[in-house]
Amino acid sequence: TGGALLTASQAPMTVRCAEVYVVRRTSDGGPGSLRRALDDVCVGGTVMFDTALHGQTLSLAAGELVARRALVLDGPGAALLAIDGGQASRVFSVTVEGVTI
């Protein structure tokens, strides 16, 4: 009785992020990549790495990785996983204040 009807183009859009994002691929983009994780994790969320990546190297082809929000990067350590910028760029750029690495 008098209620408004919204079409799909008028409906409010919900932006979703991941509280925990598990990196599952060594590739430098797309679903499951570290680059995608940094884009899709929520503020204060955690990026983790699948144990299947242990002993492998994530090679960056699209330049440095940018962390634009506060997050936890929970890696297995340099002995088990490496990130290589290929001497073309630094590996990380952090654009958040108060960051501890």
URRAMO-V955809 format. One record per residue. SS is DSSP state (@ for helix, = for strand, . for the rest). OMEGA is omega in whole degrees, 0 to 359 (* if undefined). BURIAL is + if it has 16 or more other C-alpha atoms within 10 Angstrom, else -. Layout:
{{SS/OMEGA/BURIAL} {SS/OMEGA/BURIAL}}
This chain:
{{./177/-} {./180/-} {./180/-} {./177/-} {./179/-} {./172/-} {./181/-} {./182/-} {./180/-} {./183/-} {./179/-} {./181/-} {./177/-} {./177/-} {./182/-} {./175/-} {./181/-} {=/174/+} {=/176/-} {=/179/+} {=/179/+} {=/176/+} {=/184/+} {./184/+} {./176/+} {./181/+} {./186/+} {./177/+} {./179/-} {./180/-} {./178/-} {./181/+} {./176/+} {@/179/+} {@/179/+} {@/180/+} {@/180/+} {@/177/+} {@/190/-} {@/182/+} {=/179/+} {=/171/+} {=/182/-} {=/180/-} {=/183/+} {=/173/+} {=/180/+} {=/182/+} {=/177/+} {./180/-} {@/177/-} {@/179/-} {@/180/+} {./180/+} {./182/-} {=/178/-} {=/172/-} {=/182/+} {=/181/+} {./178/+} {./186/-} {./178/-} {./185/+} {./174/+} {=/183/+} {=/174/-} {=/185/+} {./181/-} {./177/+} {./180/+} {./175/+} {=/176/-} {=/188/+} {=/182/-} {./182/+} {./181/-} {./185/-} {./180/-} {./183/-} {./183/-} {=/179/+} {=/173/+} {=/187/-} {=/177/-} {./177/+} {./181/-} {./179/-} {./180/-} {./171/-} {./183/-} {./182/+} {=/166/-} {=/182/-} {=/183/-} {./180/-} {./180/-} {./174/-} {./183/-} {./173/-} {./178/-} {./*/-}}
